Amino acid sequence: MSAEIIDLVARRPAPDADAKQDKPIGCWPGDIIVACLNATQGIWMAWPVAVVDCEGFVLGVRLKDGRLYGAERVSCEPTVLGMAAADHDPEGFAALRWQSFTDPLQAIAAFSAVRRR
């Protein structure tokens, strides 16, 4: 799921029962979403996923102080980037939590640098 675009507003359609999928759709706790924090200033923020539903739909993210925050409240756009912890080096991935970026491409480059090869 590295740099997969996910939707925070509407649930994705259920996958076709006959379609074969390599990995589940959605996020897991510990993954990171990169969301638009301020569209006027072009600030994007990496938020650690804290809570998902049974379909991997992100419900909440973890703030730096440990509190939970509703995922729909962290983005000024309905779509965000989802980064899977399993696809990245654990230390490098953890270092990117709560980092800010000037645009989504900068975030993708940062996560690509710590992607497992």
N, CA, C and O atoms as CSV, one atom per row, in Angstrom:
chain,resi,resn,atom,element,x,y,z
A,1,MET,N,N,0.807,-1.177,0.000
A,1,MET,CA,C,0.000,0.000,0.000
A,1,MET,C,C,0.858,1.250,0.000
A,1,MET,O,O,0.330,2.327,0.279
A,2,SER,N,N,2.079,1.180,-0.279
A,2,SER,CA,C,2.906,2.369,-0.231
A,2,SER,C,C,2.388,3.406,-1.219
A,2,SER,O,O,2.283,3.145,-2.417
A,3,ALA,N,N,2.068,4.583,-0.698
A,3,ALA,CA,C,1.559,5.711,-1.477
A,3,ALA,C,C,0.248,5.391,-2.181
A,3,ALA,O,O,-0.008,5.899,-3.273
A,4,GLU,N,N,-0.572,4.569,-1.578
A,4,GLU,CA,C,-1.904,4.311,-2.110
A,4,GLU,C,C,-2.800,5.478,-1.725
A,4,GLU,O,O,-2.752,5.950,-0.590
A,5,ILE,N,N,-3.612,5.942,-2.659
A,5,ILE,CA,C,-4.547,7.015,-2.348
A,5,ILE,C,C,-5.770,6.382,-1.706
A,5,ILE,O,O,-6.380,5.478,-2.277
A,6,ILE,N,N,-6.126,6.855,-0.520
A,6,ILE,CA,C,-7.296,6.329,0.171
A,6,ILE,C,C,-8.268,7.458,0.436
A,6,ILE,O,O,-7.875,8.624,0.471
A,7,ASP,N,N,-9.516,7.129,0.620
A,7,ASP,CA,C,-10.575,8.114,0.788
A,7,ASP,C,C,-11.038,8.128,2.235
A,7,ASP,O,O,-11.371,7.077,2.782
A,8,LEU,N,N,-11.067,9.281,2.858
A,8,LEU,CA,C,-11.513,9.393,4.242
A,8,LEU,C,C,-13.002,9.685,4.360
A,8,LEU,O,O,-13.563,9.562,5.448
A,9,VAL,N,N,-13.653,10.069,3.269
A,9,VAL,CA,C,-15.033,10.509,3.359
A,9,VAL,C,C,-16.021,9.379,3.085
A,9,VAL,O,O,-16.917,9.132,3.891
A,10,ALA,N,N,-15.869,8.707,1.980
A,10,ALA,CA,C,-16.800,7.638,1.610
A,10,ALA,C,C,-16.073,6.301,1.603
A,10,ALA,O,O,-14.904,6.211,1.229
A,11,ARG,N,N,-16.776,5.289,2.015
A,11,ARG,CA,C,-16.174,3.953,2.003
A,11,ARG,C,C,-15.972,3.493,0.567
A,11,ARG,O,O,-16.756,3.806,-0.329
A,12,ARG,N,N,-14.909,2.751,0.382
A,12,ARG,CA,C,-14.654,2.182,-0.927
A,12,ARG,C,C,-15.657,1.073,-1.203
A,12,ARG,O,O,-16.165,0.456,-0.266
A,13,PRO,N,N,-15.953,0.807,-2.472
A,13,PRO,CA,C,-16.864,-0.296,-2.764
A,13,PRO,C,C,-16.239,-1.620,-2.332
A,13,PRO,O,O,-15.018,-1.775,-2.323
A,14,ALA,N,N,-17.086,-2.549,-1.983
A,14,ALA,CA,C,-16.592,-3.873,-1.579
A,14,ALA,C,C,-15.864,-4.513,-2.750
A,14,ALA,O,O,-16.298,-4.369,-3.893
A,15,PRO,N,N,-14.765,-5.219,-2.490
A,15,PRO,CA,C,-14.039,-5.846,-3.588
A,15,PRO,C,C,-14.870,-6.952,-4.218
A,15,PRO,O,O,-15.688,-7.592,-3.557
A,16,ASP,N,N,-14.645,-7.163,-5.500
A,16,ASP,CA,C,-15.319,-8.232,-6.229
A,16,ASP,C,C,-14.917,-9.566,-5.615
A,16,ASP,O,O,-13.729,-9.837,-5.446
A,17,ALA,N,N,-15.881,-10.387,-5.285
A,17,ALA,CA,C,-15.608,-11.665,-4.623
A,17,ALA,C,C,-14.761,-12.586,-5.491
A,17,ALA,O,O,-14.016,-13.415,-4.968
A,18,ASP,N,N,-14.866,-12.452,-6.809
A,18,ASP,CA,C,-14.102,-13.315,-7.712
A,18,ASP,C,C,-12.692,-12.792,-7.979
A,18,ASP,O,O,-11.841,-13.529,-8.475
A,19,ALA,N,N,-12.444,-11.533,-7.655
A,19,ALA,CA,C,-11.131,-10.940,-7.929
A,19,ALA,C,C,-10.113,-11.423,-6.904
A,19,ALA,O,O,-10.402,-11.496,-5.710
A,20,LYS,N,N,-8.935,-11.749,-7.381
A,20,LYS,CA,C,-7.854,-12.166,-6.480
A,20,LYS,C,C,-7.076,-10.922,-6.079
A,20,LYS,O,O,-6.747,-10.078,-6.913
A,21,GLN,N,N,-6.788,-10.825,-4.776
A,21,GLN,CA,C,-6.045,-9.678,-4.277
A,21,GLN,C,C,-4.819,-10.154,-3.527
A,21,GLN,O,O,-4.885,-11.114,-2.759
A,22,ASP,N,N,-3.699,-9.481,-3.749
A,22,ASP,CA,C,-2.453,-9.843,-3.084
A,22,ASP,C,C,-2.486,-9.484,-1.603
A,22,ASP,O,O,-2.004,-10.244,-0.763
A,23,LYS,N,N,-3.048,-8.341,-1.292
A,23,LYS,CA,C,-3.078,-7.872,0.090
A,23,LYS,C,C,-4.404,-7.184,0.359
A,23,LYS,O,O,-5.085,-6.772,-0.581
A,24,PRO,N,N,-4.776,-7.054,1.597
A,24,PRO,CA,C,-6.068,-6.447,1.911
A,24,PRO,C,C,-6.116,-4.972,1.545
A,24,PRO,O,O,-5.097,-4.282,1.518
A,25,ILE,N,N,-7.325,-4.511,1.266
A,25,ILE,CA,C,-7.542,-3.096,0.980
A,25,ILE,C,C,-7.538,-2.339,2.308
A,25,ILE,O,O,-8.032,-2.846,3.316
A,26,GLY,N,N,-6.991,-1.145,2.308
A,26,GLY,CA,C,-7.087,-0.311,3.496
A,26,GLY,C,C,-5.817,-0.254,4.317
A,26,GLY,O,O,-4.752,-0.690,3.879
A,27,CYS,N,N,-5.947,0.285,5.503
A,27,CYS,CA,C,-4.819,0.509,6.404
A,27,CYS,C,C,-4.910,-0.388,7.624
A,27,CYS,O,O,-5.933,-1.020,7.888
A,28,TRP,N,N,-3.812,-0.424,8.355
A,28,TRP,CA,C,-3.714,-1.136,9.624
A,28,TRP,C,C,-3.182,-0.155,10.657
A,28,TRP,O,O,-2.470,0.783,10.301
A,29,PRO,N,N,-3.513,-0.352,11.935
A,29,PRO,CA,C,-2.879,0.485,12.958
A,29,PRO,C,C,-1.359,0.386,12.837
A,29,PRO,O,O,-0.811,-0.704,12.669
A,30,GLY,N,N,-0.697,1.514,12.921
A,30,GLY,CA,C,0.752,1.556,12.747
A,30,GLY,C,C,1.164,2.047,11.372
A,30,GLY,O,O,2.297,2.490,11.189
A,31,ASP,N,N,0.248,1.974,10.386
A,31,ASP,CA,C,0.521,2.570,9.086
A,31,ASP,C,C,0.486,4.088,9.253
A,31,ASP,O,O,0.171,4.590,10.332
A,32,ILE,N,N,0.806,4.806,8.201
A,32,ILE,CA,C,0.785,6.268,8.248
A,32,ILE,C,C,-0.059,6.788,7.095
A,32,ILE,O,O,0.033,6.297,5.969
A,33,ILE,N,N,-0.887,7.790,7.391
A,33,ILE,CA,C,-1.559,8.513,6.317
A,33,ILE,C,C,-0.911,9.885,6.202
A,33,ILE,O,O,-0.533,10.490,7.206
A,34,VAL,N,N,-0.786,10.369,4.975
A,34,VAL,CA,C,-0.266,11.716,4.726
A,34,VAL,C,C,-1.444,12.528,4.202
A,34,VAL,O,O,-1.984,12.244,3.133
A,35,ALA,N,N,-1.830,13.535,4.967
A,35,ALA,CA,C,-3.030,14.305,4.668
A,35,ALA,C,C,-2.714,15.786,4.543
A,35,ALA,O,O,-1.756,16.288,5.132
A,36,CYS,N,N,-3.542,16.476,3.762
A,36,CYS,CA,C,-3.417,17.923,3.607
A,36,CYS,C,C,-3.854,18.592,4.905
A,36,CYS,O,O,-5.019,18.498,5.293
A,37,LEU,N,N,-2.936,19.257,5.565
A,37,LEU,CA,C,-3.235,19.931,6.829
A,37,LEU,C,C,-3.692,21.371,6.591
A,37,LEU,O,O,-4.555,21.880,7.306
A,38,ASN,N,N,-3.107,22.028,5.576
A,38,ASN,CA,C,-3.441,23.415,5.284
A,38,ASN,C,C,-3.251,23.644,3.786
A,38,ASN,O,O,-2.121,23.741,3.309
A,39,ALA,N,N,-4.349,23.728,3.052
A,39,ALA,CA,C,-4.272,23.882,1.601
A,39,ALA,C,C,-3.720,25.242,1.192
A,39,ALA,O,O,-3.028,25.344,0.179
A,40,THR,N,N,-4.011,26.281,1.956
A,40,THR,CA,C,-3.543,27.625,1.626
A,40,THR,C,C,-2.024,27.704,1.667
A,40,THR,O,O,-1.407,28.290,0.778
A,41,GLN,N,N,-1.421,27.122,2.688
A,41,GLN,CA,C,0.030,27.162,2.828
A,41,GLN,C,C,0.707,25.931,2.237
A,41,GLN,O,O,1.935,25.864,2.208
A,42,GLY,N,N,-0.060,24.969,1.770
A,42,GLY,CA,C,0.507,23.772,1.158
A,42,GLY,C,C,1.249,22.894,2.152
A,42,GLY,O,O,2.372,22.465,1.889
A,43,ILE,N,N,0.627,22.629,3.286
A,43,ILE,CA,C,1.268,21.798,4.309
A,43,ILE,C,C,0.583,20.441,4.354
A,43,ILE,O,O,-0.637,20.349,4.490
A,44,TRP,N,N,1.383,19.392,4.236
A,44,TRP,CA,C,0.913,18.012,4.342
A,44,TRP,C,C,1.565,17.394,5.563
A,44,TRP,O,O,2.722,17.686,5.864
A,45,MET,N,N,0.843,16.551,6.262
A,45,MET,CA,C,1.329,15.992,7.531
A,45,MET,C,C,1.181,14.477,7.532
A,45,MET,O,O,0.197,13.934,7.030
A,46,ALA,N,N,2.172,13.807,8.102
A,46,ALA,CA,C,2.149,12.348,8.245
A,46,ALA,C,C,1.571,11.996,9.613
A,46,ALA,O,O,2.130,12.373,10.642
A,47,TRP,N,N,0.455,11.277,9.622
A,47,TRP,CA,C,-0.225,10.899,10.859
A,47,TRP,C,C,-0.187,9.386,11.032
A,47,TRP,O,O,-0.549,8.665,10.102
A,48,PRO,N,N,0.237,8.878,12.186
A,48,PRO,CA,C,0.186,7.436,12.439
A,48,PRO,C,C,-1.270,6.980,12.621
A,48,PRO,O,O,-2.033,7.577,13.381
A,49,VAL,N,N,-1.629,5.927,11.917
A,49,VAL,CA,C,-2.982,5.374,12.025
A,49,VAL,C,C,-3.118,4.672,13.371
A,49,VAL,O,O,-2.281,3.847,13.735
A,50,ALA,N,N,-4.173,5.002,14.108
A,50,ALA,CA,C,-4.405,4.399,15.424
A,50,ALA,C,C,-5.562,3.410,15.407
A,50,ALA,O,O,-5.492,2.356,16.039
A,51,VAL,N,N,-6.634,3.750,14.680
A,51,VAL,CA,C,-7.842,2.923,14.701
A,51,VAL,C,C,-8.380,2.764,13.284
A,51,VAL,O,O,-8.494,3.735,12.537
A,52,VAL,N,N,-8.711,1.523,12.926
A,52,VAL,CA,C,-9.362,1.231,11.649
A,52,VAL,C,C,-10.570,0.339,11.922
A,52,VAL,O,O,-10.658,-0.302,12.969
A,53,ASP,N,N,-11.495,0.307,10.971
A,53,ASP,CA,C,-12.612,-0.619,11.126
A,53,ASP,C,C,-12.242,-1.955,10.486
A,53,ASP,O,O,-11.100,-2.149,10.069
A,54,CYS,N,N,-13.198,-2.870,10.408
A,54,CYS,CA,C,-12.909,-4.220,9.914
A,54,CYS,C,C,-12.530,-4.250,8.438
A,54,CYS,O,O,-12.031,-5.269,7.960
A,55,GLU,N,N,-12.753,-3.162,7.703
A,55,GLU,CA,C,-12.395,-3.090,6.289
A,55,GLU,C,C,-11.108,-2.307,6.051
A,55,GLU,O,O,-10.718,-2.104,4.901
A,56,GLY,N,N,-10.451,-1.869,7.104
A,56,GLY,CA,C,-9.237,-1.082,6.950
A,56,GLY,C,C,-9.498,0.395,6.721
A,56,GLY,O,O,-8.589,1.131,6.337
A,57,PHE,N,N,-10.721,0.836,6.951
A,57,PHE,CA,C,-11.090,2.240,6.805
A,57,PHE,C,C,-10.555,3.008,8.010
A,57,PHE,O,O,-10.869,2.658,9.148
A,58,VAL,N,N,-9.761,4.039,7.786
A,58,VAL,CA,C,-9.120,4.779,8.880
A,58,VAL,C,C,-10.160,5.592,9.652
A,58,VAL,O,O,-10.857,6.435,9.085
A,59,LEU,N,N,-10.249,5.323,10.949
A,59,LEU,CA,C,-11.180,6.047,11.814
A,59,LEU,C,C,-10.474,7.078,12.683
A,59,LEU,O,O,-11.041,8.132,12.973
A,60,GLY,N,N,-9.237,6.789,13.106
A,60,GLY,CA,C,-8.532,7.702,13.993
A,60,GLY,C,C,-7.033,7.639,13.821
A,60,GLY,O,O,-6.477,6.617,13.417
A,61,VAL,N,N,-6.387,8.749,14.135
A,61,VAL,CA,C,-4.926,8.839,14.092
A,61,VAL,C,C,-4.430,9.189,15.491
A,61,VAL,O,O,-5.198,9.629,16.347
A,62,ARG,N,N,-3.140,8.987,15.706
A,62,ARG,CA,C,-2.535,9.254,17.012
A,62,ARG,C,C,-1.819,10.601,16.965
A,62,ARG,O,O,-1.014,10.858,16.069
A,63,LEU,N,N,-2.123,11.458,17.941
A,63,LEU,CA,C,-1.413,12.726,18.086
A,63,LEU,C,C,-0.087,12.482,18.807
A,63,LEU,O,O,0.108,11.423,19.404
A,64,LYS,N,N,0.823,13.455,18.754
A,64,LYS,CA,C,2.128,13.310,19.414
A,64,LYS,C,C,2.005,13.055,20.904
A,64,LYS,O,O,2.830,12.341,21.476
A,65,ASP,N,N,0.998,13.620,21.541
A,65,ASP,CA,C,0.845,13.444,22.984
A,65,ASP,C,C,0.130,12.138,23.350
A,65,ASP,O,O,-0.156,11.893,24.522
A,66,GLY,N,N,-0.157,11.305,22.352
A,66,GLY,CA,C,-0.759,10.002,22.601
A,66,GLY,C,C,-2.268,9.954,22.472
A,66,GLY,O,O,-2.848,8.869,22.443
A,67,ARG,N,N,-2.913,11.100,22.394
A,67,ARG,CA,C,-4.369,11.110,22.259
A,67,ARG,C,C,-4.781,10.671,20.856
A,67,ARG,O,O,-3.987,10.726,19.917
A,68,LEU,N,N,-6.034,10.237,20.728
A,68,LEU,CA,C,-6.592,9.872,19.432
A,68,LEU,C,C,-7.342,11.059,18.853
A,68,LEU,O,O,-7.897,11.879,19.585
A,69,TYR,N,N,-7.351,11.140,17.527
A,69,TYR,CA,C,-8.032,12.219,16.830
A,69,TYR,C,C,-8.766,11.606,15.649
A,69,TYR,O,O,-8.226,10.727,14.978
A,70,GLY,N,N,-9.990,12.055,15.383
A,70,GLY,CA,C,-10.768,11.525,14.269
A,70,GLY,C,C,-10.078,11.762,12.942
A,70,GLY,O,O,-9.675,12.887,12.645
A,71,ALA,N,N,-9.938,10.728,12.146
A,71,ALA,CA,C,-9.207,10.828,10.879
A,71,ALA,C,C,-9.828,11.839,9.925
A,71,ALA,O,O,-9.111,12.507,9.180
A,72,GLU,N,N,-11.146,11.958,9.938
A,72,GLU,CA,C,-11.801,12.892,9.025
A,72,GLU,C,C,-11.488,14.342,9.376
A,72,GLU,O,O,-11.760,15.237,8.576
A,73,ARG,N,N,-10.923,14.592,10.549
A,73,ARG,CA,C,-10.627,15.960,10.992
A,73,ARG,C,C,-9.194,16.394,10.681
A,73,ARG,O,O,-8.853,17.555,10.906
A,74,VAL,N,N,-8.352,15.504,10.174
A,74,VAL,CA,C,-6.946,15.858,9.959
A,74,VAL,C,C,-6.644,16.282,8.530
A,74,VAL,O,O,-5.518,16.685,8.238
A,75,SER,N,N,-7.613,16.202,7.640
A,75,SER,CA,C,-7.326,16.501,6.242
A,75,SER,C,C,-8.280,17.542,5.686
A,75,SER,O,O,-9.484,17.497,5.940
A,76,CYS,N,N,-7.729,18.489,4.918
A,76,CYS,CA,C,-8.563,19.488,4.267
A,76,CYS,C,C,-9.026,18.994,2.894
A,76,CYS,O,O,-9.724,19.718,2.183
A,77,GLU,N,N,-8.650,17.784,2.519
A,77,GLU,CA,C,-9.092,17.155,1.278
A,77,GLU,C,C,-9.653,15.777,1.609
A,77,GLU,O,O,-9.252,15.173,2.604
A,78,PRO,N,N,-10.580,15.267,0.789
A,78,PRO,CA,C,-11.173,13.964,1.102
A,78,PRO,C,C,-10.249,12.776,0.853
A,78,PRO,O,O,-10.494,11.691,1.379
A,79,THR,N,N,-9.208,12.954,0.073
A,79,THR,CA,C,-8.291,11.846,-0.182
A,79,THR,C,C,-6.948,12.110,0.477
A,79,THR,O,O,-6.516,13.255,0.609
A,80,VAL,N,N,-6.303,11.039,0.884
A,80,VAL,CA,C,-4.990,11.114,1.523
A,80,VAL,C,C,-4.115,10.006,0.950
A,80,VAL,O,O,-4.605,9.130,0.237
A,81,LEU,N,N,-2.830,10.043,1.259
A,81,LEU,CA,C,-1.924,8.961,0.876
A,81,LEU,C,C,-1.802,7.996,2.038
A,81,LEU,O,O,-1.669,8.419,3.186
A,82,GLY,N,N,-1.844,6.717,1.753
A,82,GLY,CA,C,-1.662,5.699,2.785
A,82,GLY,C,C,-0.321,5.018,2.608
A,82,GLY,O,O,0.002,4.559,1.513
A,83,MET,N,N,0.457,4.946,3.661
A,83,MET,CA,C,1.777,4.312,3.638
A,83,MET,C,C,1.768,3.110,4.581
A,83,MET,O,O,1.468,3.252,5.766
A,84,ALA,N,N,2.091,1.942,4.063
A,84,ALA,CA,C,2.065,0.715,4.865
A,84,ALA,C,C,3.373,0.526,5.613
A,84,ALA,O,O,4.451,0.589,5.021
A,85,ALA,N,N,3.276,0.297,6.903
A,85,ALA,CA,C,4.470,0.056,7.720
A,85,ALA,C,C,5.230,-1.167,7.221
A,85,ALA,O,O,6.461,-1.181,7.249
A,86,ALA,N,N,4.518,-2.184,6.769
A,86,ALA,CA,C,5.154,-3.430,6.326
A,86,ALA,C,C,6.033,-3.242,5.092
A,86,ALA,O,O,6.906,-4.068,4.826
A,87,ASP,N,N,5.816,-2.177,4.343
A,87,ASP,CA,C,6.583,-1.919,3.121
A,87,ASP,C,C,7.845,-1.095,3.357
A,87,ASP,O,O,8.588,-0.825,2.413
A,88,HIS,N,N,8.098,-0.693,4.601
A,88,HIS,CA,C,9.186,0.244,4.888
A,88,HIS,C,C,10.081,-0.244,6.020
A,88,HIS,O,O,9.684,-1.075,6.836
A,89,ASP,N,N,11.304,0.296,6.049
A,89,ASP,CA,C,12.227,0.040,7.152
A,89,ASP,C,C,11.595,0.589,8.433
A,89,ASP,O,O,11.176,1.747,8.456
A,90,PRO,N,N,11.515,-0.217,9.505
A,90,PRO,CA,C,10.817,0.231,10.721
A,90,PRO,C,C,11.353,1.524,11.332
A,90,PRO,O,O,10.567,2.390,11.718
A,91,GLU,N,N,12.667,1.669,11.427
A,91,GLU,CA,C,13.229,2.876,12.043
A,91,GLU,C,C,12.995,4.113,11.184
A,91,GLU,O,O,12.601,5.164,11.689
A,92,GLY,N,N,13.240,3.983,9.892
A,92,GLY,CA,C,13.019,5.112,8.993
A,92,GLY,C,C,11.557,5.508,8.924
A,92,GLY,O,O,11.223,6.692,8.863
A,93,PHE,N,N,10.689,4.506,8.933
A,93,PHE,CA,C,9.248,4.746,8.891
A,93,PHE,C,C,8.788,5.480,10.150
A,93,PHE,O,O,8.024,6.443,10.073
A,94,ALA,N,N,9.260,5.017,11.307
A,94,ALA,CA,C,8.888,5.648,12.579
A,94,ALA,C,C,9.364,7.099,12.633
A,94,ALA,O,O,8.694,7.949,13.219
A,95,ALA,N,N,10.506,7.382,12.033
A,95,ALA,CA,C,11.044,8.746,12.047
A,95,ALA,C,C,10.186,9.715,11.228
A,95,ALA,O,O,10.276,10.928,11.419
A,96,LEU,N,N,9.362,9.197,10.324
A,96,LEU,CA,C,8.535,10.059,9.482
A,96,LEU,C,C,7.172,10.387,10.099
A,96,LEU,O,O,6.415,11.179,9.536
A,97,ARG,N,N,6.853,9.786,11.248
A,97,ARG,CA,C,5.587,10.111,11.923
A,97,ARG,C,C,5.584,11.585,12.317
A,97,ARG,O,O,6.581,12.106,12.818
A,98,TRP,N,N,4.472,12.241,12.088
A,98,TRP,CA,C,4.226,13.648,12.421
A,98,TRP,C,C,5.141,14.620,11.668
A,98,TRP,O,O,5.268,15.774,12.076
A,99,GLN,N,N,5.767,14.189,10.601
A,99,GLN,CA,C,6.576,15.097,9.782
A,99,GLN,C,C,5.657,15.892,8.866
A,99,GLN,O,O,4.597,15.407,8.467
A,100,SER,N,N,6.060,17.103,8.536
A,100,SER,CA,C,5.277,17.907,7.597
A,100,SER,C,C,6.022,17.992,6.270
A,100,SER,O,O,7.249,17.899,6.216
A,101,PHE,N,N,5.254,18.168,5.211
A,101,PHE,CA,C,5.787,18.222,3.850
A,101,PHE,C,C,5.112,19.376,3.116
A,101,PHE,O,O,4.010,19.791,3.475
A,102,THR,N,N,5.782,19.888,2.089
A,102,THR,CA,C,5.211,21.000,1.330
A,102,THR,C,C,4.240,20.537,0.248
A,102,THR,O,O,3.433,21.329,-0.238
A,103,ASP,N,N,4.308,19.280,-0.127
A,103,ASP,CA,C,3.354,18.726,-1.086
A,103,ASP,C,C,3.406,17.200,-1.018
A,103,ASP,O,O,4.329,16.647,-0.419
A,104,PRO,N,N,2.439,16.514,-1.616
A,104,PRO,CA,C,2.415,15.056,-1.525
A,104,PRO,C,C,3.618,14.388,-2.193
A,104,PRO,O,O,4.034,13.309,-1.771
A,105,LEU,N,N,4.176,15.009,-3.217
A,105,LEU,CA,C,5.344,14.412,-3.881
A,105,LEU,C,C,6.557,14.382,-2.959
A,105,LEU,O,O,7.342,13.435,-3.000
A,106,GLN,N,N,6.716,15.403,-2.133
A,106,GLN,CA,C,7.806,15.415,-1.160
A,106,GLN,C,C,7.609,14.282,-0.149
A,106,GLN,O,O,8.577,13.639,0.259
A,107,ALA,N,N,6.376,14.039,0.249
A,107,ALA,CA,C,6.084,12.940,1.175
A,107,ALA,C,C,6.390,11.594,0.528
A,107,ALA,O,O,6.993,10.723,1.154
A,108,ILE,N,N,5.977,11.425,-0.717
A,108,ILE,CA,C,6.247,10.166,-1.422
A,108,ILE,C,C,7.744,9.930,-1.526
A,108,ILE,O,O,8.204,8.802,-1.345
A,109,ALA,N,N,8.512,10.974,-1.814
A,109,ALA,CA,C,9.969,10.839,-1.900
A,109,ALA,C,C,10.563,10.432,-0.557
A,109,ALA,O,O,11.459,9.590,-0.508
A,110,ALA,N,N,10.076,11.017,0.528
A,110,ALA,CA,C,10.591,10.685,1.862
A,110,ALA,C,C,10.291,9.232,2.214
A,110,ALA,O,O,11.156,8.538,2.748
A,111,PHE,N,N,9.091,8.768,1.925
A,111,PHE,CA,C,8.739,7.384,2.230
A,111,PHE,C,C,9.433,6.412,1.278
A,111,PHE,O,O,9.759,5.291,1.667
A,112,SER,N,N,9.657,6.831,0.042
A,112,SER,CA,C,10.392,5.979,-0.907
A,112,SER,C,C,11.818,5.741,-0.441
A,112,SER,O,O,12.382,4.673,-0.680
A,113,ALA,N,N,12.405,6.734,0.226
A,113,ALA,CA,C,13.785,6.609,0.708
A,113,ALA,C,C,13.921,5.542,1.789
A,113,ALA,O,O,15.009,4.999,1.977
A,114,VAL,N,N,12.841,5.230,2.501
A,114,VAL,CA,C,12.905,4.211,3.560
A,114,VAL,C,C,12.130,2.945,3.181
A,114,VAL,O,O,11.882,2.084,4.024
A,115,ARG,N,N,11.757,2.846,1.920
A,115,ARG,CA,C,11.021,1.665,1.436
A,115,ARG,C,C,11.944,0.458,1.384
A,115,ARG,O,O,13.105,0.563,0.987
A,116,ARG,N,N,11.412,-0.687,1.789
A,116,ARG,CA,C,12.186,-1.936,1.697
A,116,ARG,C,C,12.350,-2.300,0.237
A,116,ARG,O,O,11.416,-2.175,-0.556
A,117,ARG,N,N,13.520,-2.742,-0.106
A,117,ARG,CA,C,13.800,-3.099,-1.505
A,117,ARG,C,C,13.591,-4.569,-1.729
A,117,ARG,O,O,13.778,-5.056,-2.844
